[in-house]
């Protein structure tokens, strides 16, 4: 990771105070009637990109409407000649770490565990995905690029922000791929970026690729109904342990329909983590166990046919046992034994996306699962 410079962001609060000057005394005409009190202006809310999509709340939230008793149909869609704008946030931090090693190793391990404990990192990123005309197979080509990126690191109370060439490397990233009629990404490949991806590969924002669930079919649900998704997810940071560098997480989420308000269906999300069995250790005497979970919320736009908001606050527990490296004073051919580590990480993901039409009047993709026989307009504004 390149050198970072400390930064601070301050939000200024503006207050407007008015005063009334008394009118001169009037003897011949009665004083004018007292004007009704003016209502206070609505509070100013900071933009979501400054405080995180899962933290922002509307100034005047709408009253909750009763959940409908009947079913609602979730129809996944893709939109041609449109732009998907996604803003996401990843928050990671080491809540606790413990090790079990022989006495000769304890001092050096204590130094590194104290450095890691309490550290945290926040990554903010914006993706812009532009779609084109579907091909003969019904797949819709797209190009995705990074619009904005920011990373903050908190090292024992000292806040640092990466910049310079590192930020330029992230902003140079671009990918191309296709969307199937239900919005699943296929054939994704990187087409632009730095020649050396070592620093970029250590970032956690690829976790946001699994933030929104994929719908493999049209679903009809009523409040209280559930569906489950099971996908592979990379670790927030690759394990730098021989035989565990390819280890991934198995992410299982249960979605329960809570309510439908207008054109939005809101789900409660229960999250469970486990080690992905397809990425076993490749070194002897090496094991890795992953547990943990959490909860969150996801919102599906019935009009746009995509998930438009989601957040999940979780904890991830990683237990590792692996051979120790020989010390300089270790006798030749001696087995230094194994060490154990127990790491507790908090992992919070959040994001939102909107869909906007590039050319007004373009019809919806004919390959969409719910495409009507006659053209229908694509969304004009966003998914909210």
N, C-alpha and C positions, 0 to 999 in steps of 0.2 A: 504494500500500500504506500503510495507516495506521501510525502510530508504534508501535514494538515496545518491549517491556520485557525486559531480560535476565532469565534464569531459570536455576536450577540444580536438578537432581534428584539426590539422594544416596540410594543403597541401603544400608541398615544391615544388617550381618551379625550374627546372634545366635549366641553360643557358650555352651553349658552345660557346666560343669566340675563333676564330682562327686568327692567324697573319701570314703575309707573310714576310720572311726575304729577303732583296734585294740581287740579284745575283751579283758576282764580275763583273767588267767591262770586256767586251770581245772586242778585237780590230780586230781579224782575222775572227771571225764568227759572223753573225748577231744574235741578241738576239732571243730566242725561241718565237714562237707566244703566244700571251696572251690567256690563257685557257678561255673557256666560263664561265660565272658566274654560280656558283652552286645554285640549287634551295634550298630554305629553307625546312627543314624537316617538315612534317605535325605536327600540334600541338598535344601535349599529352592530351588526354581526361581522366578525372577521371572515374572510373568504375561506372555504374548506381547505384550499391548498396550503394555508398557513397553520391550521390547527389540526388537520387530519380529517379525512372524510367521515370517519366514524365518530368524531367529536362534534361536528357541526350540527346545530339544531336551528329550525326556523324561528324567526322572531315571534311569530304568533302561530303556534301549532294548531292545526285543525282539531276540533273535538273528535274523539274516536267514535266511529260509526259501529253499530252492532254488526257482528259477523253474519253473513248470509247463511240461511239454513240449507240452501240448495247447493249442488256441486258447481265447480268452476273448471273450465278447460284451459290448460296450459299448452299453447301451441308454439313450439320453437320455430323461429323464422330467421332467414338471412335476407340482407338487402343489398341490391346491386347499385353501383354508382353512388355509394354512401360512405360516410366517414364515421367510424366508431372511435370516440374519444374516451380513454380510460385514465383515471387518476387513482393511484394506489399507494398504500403506505405499509411498510413492514417495520415492526418494532421487535427487537430481540435483546435479550440480556441474560447474564448468568446470575441466577438467584442464589445458587449454592453449588459448591464442588468439594468433594471429599476424595481422598486417595488412601489406599492401603499398599504400602511398599516396605521393603526391609529397612532397618535403621540407617544403613549407609546411604540410602536415597532420599530420606525424609527431608533433609534441609533444602536440597535443590527443588524438590517437588513443592515444598511449602512456599518457596519464593514465587513460583509460577501460579499456584492456586490462589495466592493472595492478590496477584496481579489481575487474574481473570474474574474473581468474585466481585460482584457489584458493577462490572462494566456493562455498557449497553450501547445499542446502535439503532438509529432510525434512518430508513431510506424512503424517500419520496420520489415517485416516478410518474411520468405521463407518457402513454402510448397513443399514437395516432395510426389507425388502421383504415386504409382506403381500399374499397372493393371495386371490381370491374364487372364486365359481362360474364355470365356463366359459360363454361366451355361445353363441348358436346356431351360430356359425361355428367353434366349437371353440377360440377364443382365450380365454385366462384373464386377466382384468383384474387389475392389481396397483397398489399405491401404494408408492412408495419415498421414504424420508426419511433425513436425516442424524441419526445418534444421537450421535456424538462427532466432534470434529475438533481437531487440534493441528498447528501448523506451527512448526518451528525453522529459523532461518537462521544460518549461520556465515559471518561477514564477517571474513576474515583473523584467525580465532581468537576473535572476539567473538560469542558465542552470543546470539541474540535470539529471542523468542517473540511472535507476534502475539496480541492479545487484544481485549477491549472490544467495540466495535460490529462490528469485522471478523469476529470469531468468531461473534457473534450472527447476522450475515448468512449465514454458511455453515450454521449450525444451522437456519436458517429454510427452507432449500432442501427442496423436495419435488417429486416427479415422478409422473406416472401413465402407464400404458401397458398392453401386453398381452404375454403369453408364448404362442408357438405350442406345439403338442404336444411339440416337441423342445427347448423352453426358449429359443428365439430371441426377443429383445425386438423388438417392433414398436410403432409409433405412440407412441414415448416423447415426452412433452412436459412442460415445467416448469409446475407449477401454483402454486408458492409460492416466495418469495425476495425479496431486496431490489429496490427500484425501480431502483437503479443497480447493474448487474452488472459494471461496469468492473474493480473490484478482484478480484472472484471469478473473472472470466474469465481472469485471469492465473495462476491456480493450476494445478497439474499433476495433481490427483487424477482428472480425467476419463480419464487414461491407463489407469486401473485397469479401465475398462469393457471393455478388450480383453485383460485378463490371462488369463482363462479362455478356452480355445478353444471354438468352437461345433461341435457334431456335427449335421450335416444329415441323418444317417441312422444306423441301427443298424450298428455295425462289429464284425466278428469278426476278432480279431488273435491272433497268437502272438508270444512274445518275439522281438524283432528286427525285427518288421514296423513299418512307418512309415505316417504320413499327413501331409499338408502343408496348412497354412492360410495364406491370403493376405488380409490385411485392411488397411484404412486406419487410421492412428493419427495423432492430432494431435501436433505438436511439444511438448516440455515447456514451452516458452514461445513465444508468437507472435513472429515476426520483425517488428521495427518498422522495416522497410525498404519503401519504396514499391514496390508490385508484388509483394511476397512475403508480405503479411500473411495470405494464404489458403493458404500452402504447407503441405502435409501430408506425412506419411511413409507409405511402403508397407512394411508389416511382414509378413515371410514367416517362418513357423516350421515346422520339421520335427519331428514327434513320433515317437519310437522307443520301443516298449514294452520296458521293461527287465525288469520282474518283476511278479508278482501275489502278494500276501500277504493271505490272508483275503478280505475284501470290497473291497480296494483294489488298483487297477492303477496302477503308477508308470511315468512316461514320462521319458526324457531329451529335452530340448528344445534345438534349434539355431536361433538367431535371426539373421536378416539384415535390414538396413535399406536402403531406397532412396527416392528422391524419388517421390511419388505422381504419375504422369503426368496424372492428372485435375486437378491443381492447378498448372498452369504459371505462370511469371511473367507479370504483366500490364503491365509497364513495359518500355520500350525499354532496350537495353544492360544488361539485368539477367538474371543467371543464378544458379541454385542447384543444387548437387549434394549428395546425402546418401548416405553410406555407413556401414559399421560393422556391428556384430552382437554376439553373445555366446552364452551358453548358460544353461540352467536346468533346472527339474524341474516336473512337474505330476502330480497324483494324482487319479484318478477313482474315485468311490465306486460300486461295482457295485450296492449296495443302494439308494442314493438316486438314482442315475442322473444325477449332476451331478459336475463337478470341484469338489473340496473344498479343495485346496491347490495353490499354484503360486508359483514365484519365478523371476526371470530377471535375471542381472547382465550388463549390456551397455555398450558404448560407442557413441556417436553422433558422426559426423564431418560437419560442415556447412561447405561451401565456397561462398562468395558473391562475386559481382562485381556492382557496382552503381555508377551515377553518383554523384560527390561533389557535395555542396552548395557553391555558390559562397561563397567567403570575402568578408568586407567589402571587401578590397582587390582582388578579382577584377575586371578590366575588364569593362564591359558587353558582352554578347553573346559573351564568352569561354567556351570549354568547359573546365571544371575537370578533365575526364577521369573516370576510374573508379578505384575502390579495390577491393582484394581482401581478404577475411578468411578465415581457416582456424580453425575452432573445434572442439575435442575435448571432448565432454561424456560423463560417465558417467551412466548411467540404470539404476537398479535398481528393479524392481517386485516386490512380494510380497503375498500375501493368502491368506486362508482363509475358508471359509463353512460354515455348518451349516444344516440344514433341520429345523424343528420344527413339529409339528402344533398348530394352535390349539385344535381340539376333538377330544378323544379318541374314536376309533372312526370318524372320517370316512373314507370310502373314497378310494382314489386316483382322480385325474382320469380320467374315461372317455375323454378325448381323448388320453391318453398313448400313444405308439407301442406299448407293450407291455401295454396295459391288458387284464386278464383278463376273461372274461365275468362273473365274480362279483367283488363288491367286495373289495379288498385294503386293509389298513391303511396309512396314510401313516407316514413315519418318526416315531419317538417322541422320539428325542434329537437328535443332530446327525449331520453327515456324516462324523465321524471314527470 
